[in-house]
Amino acid sequence: MGATLVLATAAASEPTLRQDKGVVIAVDSPSLCRVDSFELLTVDGETVLFDTSELRFRTEFPAAHLIEQQVIGDQIVVTFKLDGERLVVTQVDDEAH
């Protein structure tokens, strides 16, 4: 019974993933292969800063694609978790990826 309690406690402490949708309005990118953060103008009209410093970008959505999205203005979907005050991105998608 003690192991069950430990597993339940560990599962309860997992961060809840959330999603937001909008257009990229700013990108902090020190190189083409790296993006540290970006700002999203959500469909609700709110500007939100997302932290991508821990994100492993996928081949189908490389870091430079966020800059392309800023220029194009297409909506993206951001999956993230809360880490204190930071909104830490776990995945980024658009209609093509």
C-alpha positions in Angstrom: 0.0 0.0 0.0 2.9 2.4 0.7 4.1 2.1 -3.0 0.7 3.0 -4.3 0.7 6.1 -2.1 4.1 7.1 -3.4 3.0 6.6 -7.1 -0.2 8.6 -6.5 1.7 11.4 -4.9 4.3 11.4 -7.8 1.5 11.5 -10.4 -0.3 14.3 -8.5 2.8 16.4 -8.6 3.2 16.3 -12.4 2.7 19.7 -13.9 -0.6 20.2 -15.8 -0.1 21.0 -19.5 -2.0 23.9 -20.9 -2.4 25.3 -24.4 -2.7 28.7 -25.9 -3.2 29.8 -29.5 -2.2 33.0 -31.3 0.4 34.7 -33.5 4.1 35.2 -32.7 4.9 38.9 -32.2 8.5 38.7 -30.9 11.3 36.1 -30.8 14.4 36.1 -28.7 16.7 34.1 -30.9 20.5 34.4 -30.4 21.0 32.0 -33.4 19.1 30.2 -36.1 19.2 27.0 -34.1 18.2 28.5 -30.8 15.2 30.4 -29.4 15.2 31.3 -25.8 11.7 32.8 -25.6 8.9 34.3 -27.7 5.8 36.5 -27.2 2.4 35.4 -28.4 -0.6 37.6 -29.1 -3.3 35.2 -28.1 -6.7 34.9 -29.7 -8.1 36.7 -26.6 -5.8 39.7 -27.3 -3.4 39.0 -24.4 0.4 39.2 -24.9 2.1 36.2 -23.3 5.9 35.5 -22.9 6.8 31.8 -23.3 10.1 30.3 -22.3 11.6 27.9 -24.8 15.0 27.5 -23.1 14.2 23.9 -22.2 12.4 22.9 -25.4 13.9 20.4 -27.8 12.6 21.6 -31.2 11.5 18.9 -33.5 12.7 18.4 -37.1 9.3 19.3 -38.4 9.2 22.5 -36.4 12.8 23.8 -36.0 13.6 26.9 -33.9 13.9 29.1 -36.9 10.3 28.3 -37.8 9.1 30.6 -35.0 10.8 33.5 -36.7 9.1 32.5 -40.0 5.7 32.4 -38.1 6.4 35.9 -36.8 6.9 37.2 -40.3 4.0 35.2 -41.9 1.5 35.9 -39.0 -0.1 32.4 -39.0 -1.5 31.1 -35.7 0.4 28.6 -33.7 -0.6 26.3 -30.8 1.7 26.4 -27.8 1.6 23.6 -25.2 3.2 24.6 -21.9 3.5 24.1 -18.2 3.8 26.5 -15.3 7.1 26.6 -13.5 6.7 29.3 -10.9 6.1 32.5 -13.0 7.6 31.0 -16.1 5.5 29.5 -18.9 7.7 26.7 -20.1 7.0 25.4 -23.6 6.8 21.7 -24.2 5.6 21.8 -27.8 4.8 24.2 -30.6 2.6 23.4 -33.6 1.1 25.2 -36.6 -1.3 24.0 -39.2 1.5 22.5 -41.4 3.4 20.8 -38.5 
